[in-house]
Amino acid sequence: MHVQEWLETIPAVAIYALVGVVIGLESLGIPLPGEIVLVSSALLASQHGDINPYVLGACAIAGAIIGDSIGYAIGRKGGRPLLAWLGKKFPKHFSEANIALAERSFEKWGMWAVFFGRFVALLRIFAGPLAGVLRMPYWKFLIANVFGGILWAGGTTAVIYSVGVVAEAWLKRFSWLGLVLAVLVGVSSMLILKNRAKKAAAKAETKPEATSAPVAVAAADSAS
């Protein structure tokens, strides 16, 4: 079942709580689809009047700020062993390469990595715990955390809700045009993906030939 279809089956209060909890856990350092849940809920609010977008945005903001703060505290207490433990539990997200990339971002941008990390899926999971592990001063972390949480969670809710309201009204007036556009976009996307797949397959076929040629030359030289 699609996320938005499932959200339609639960009451508004449960949606507020779900958004806050999922975003909070994601900000804490647990890989969850916080952004997908927020976008789906904001779209649902634009189509159903019983979901208040202001309450939804407030829950999202609270979850983001509180979750990041808890993640910071855990990271500060757990230190490097915590990252090693997370790497074993979630190797796809907390791999050594991802941790190194996040650390470079923190070393380069400092508190701005926490702020802008809200808008990057990988850094959104890392920001709180890694800031604690690297012992960023809490006042710097708190400022970036609060403003980043407000801008990302509140801004995402406002933008998606507004787009949903406009799109629904537009599609009601021009439903046939919307259907035609949807079909065109779908067909175009399919053709583009097929074209890219063919190019990727062609490159994959030429690579073994390109690499085998030097090997054959080296073998001939050694034989002679």
N, C-alpha and C positions, 0 to 999 in steps of 0.2 A: 504493500500500500504506500502511496506517495505521502510525504511528510505533511503536505497541506491537507490532503484528504483525511489523514488521521487526526489532524488538529481540529477539523470541523466536527469531530464526534465528541469532543470534550468541552466542558464549560469554560467560560472566560477566565474565571478565577484560577482554574488549573493551568490555563495557557500562560497567565502572568507568572505563576510559580514555576512552570516548566522553563520558560525563557530565562528567568533569573537564576535557576539552579544550573541549567546546562551551560550558560555563559560563565557562571561563577566557577564551575568545575573545570571548564576549558581554560579559564584564566589562571586557575590554580596550578595547572600543569598536566591535566588529564586530557588526552586527545579526544575531543568530542566535537560534533558539528554545530558549534554555537552559532556561527554566521548563518548556516542554512536554516536553523530553527528560528532565528530572529527575522530573516527575510520572509520566510513562509508565514510567520505570525503577523508581520506587518501587512503582507498582502491580504491575509485573511481579515484583518481589521478594516482594510479598505472596502471589503465586500459585505461585512456584517457589522451592523451598528452596535451590537451588544459588546464588542471589544473596543475599549477605549484606547486610542493610540498613545495618549499622554501617560496613562498608567503603564501601558506596555513598555514605552520608552524608559520610564522611571525604573521599572523592574530590571530592564536590560542594563541600564547604567549602574544600578546598585549591585547587580551580579558581577559586572565587569570590575568595578572598583574593589568590592569586598574579596572577590576571588583572587585578584592580583595581590592584594595585601596579605592574604593568608599564604599564597605561594611564596611571597617575599620572606615571610617569617619562617616557613618551612625550609626554604633554600638557605637562609642565614644560619639556621640551626644545623641542617644536615650537611652542608658543605659539599665538597667534591664526591664523597661516598654516595650522596643522594643522586647525583647525576649518573654515577655508575649503576646504581640500582634501577633508575628509570630507564637506562639503556638496555638493561636485561628484560625489563617488563614491556617496554615499548621500543623495540629496536628500530622500527621504521621511522619514528619521530625523533627519538633521542639517540640517534647514532652518533659516532664520534665526529663524522663530517658535519652533521647538523649543529652539534654543540660547538664545534670550532667556528663555524660560520656565524653563529649567534654571538660568540665571544668576541669575534672581530668587529661585529656591529656595535657591541657595547663599548669596546675599547676606542672605536672611532667616534661614536656619536654620544656616548654617555647617556644622560637622562632622556635625550631625544630618541634613543633606541626604544625606550619604554613607551614614549608617546606615539611614535610612528609605527612601533611594533604592533599596535592595535589593528592596523590595516593590513598586516601581513600574517597569513595563517600560521606559519611556522613560528615567528617571533611572538605571536599572541600567546602561544602555549609556553614559550621559554621565558618571556619577559619577567614575570614575577619571581619564579624560583632562581633564575640565573642572576637577577639583580641582587638577590639575597646571598647567593653563593659568592659573588664578586664583591660583596659588602659595600654596595653603593649606599651613600648616606640616605637615611630614610626620608628626610625632608625633600630631597631631590626626587626620590622615587615617588613619593606621595603626590607631589605637584604634577609630575608627568602622568602618573596613574589616573588622577582625578580628571585632568583636562583631556587626556586621551580617551578615557572611558566615556566621558560626556560627548565628545565629538564623534567617536566611532558608533557607540550604541544609540545615542540620541539622534545623531545625524542619519544613520542607516534607517532607523525607524521612520523618521520624518520623510526621507527621500522615497523609500519604497512605498510608504502609505500614500503619499501624494501621487506617485506614478500609477499606483493601483487604482486610485479614484479616477484619475484622468483617463486611463486606459479602459476602464470598465464603461465609463460614459461614452467614450469614443466608439468602442466596439458595439455598443447597443445601437448607436445611430448608423454605423456603417458595418454591420455584422458580415455582410457578404464580402466587402472589401478586406476586412480582417481575415476572413477565411482564405481569400486568394493570396494575400500577403504571407500568411502562415504556410501555405502550400509552396509558394515560390521560395521562401526562406529554407524550408525543409529540403526541397529538391536541390537548391544551390549548395546547401551545406553537405548533402550527400555526394554531389559531384566533386566538390572541393576535397572532401576526405578521400574519395576514391583516387583522385589525381595525386594527392600527397602520398597515399599508400603505394601507388605504382612507382613514384619517384624513389621512395624509401626502399622498395624491393629491388629497383634497378641499381641503386647504390650498393645495396648489400651483395648483389651478384658480382659487381665489378671489383669490390674490395678483395675477395679471395684471389682473383686473377692478378690484381696489382701486387699483392703481397707474395704470391707464389713465384712471380717472375724473378725477383732478387734471390729467392731461395734456390731456384733452379740454376741460376748463373753461378751462385756460390758453390753449389754441388759440382758443377762442371769444372770450375777452377780447381777444386780440391782433388777431383779425379785426375786432372791433367798434371 
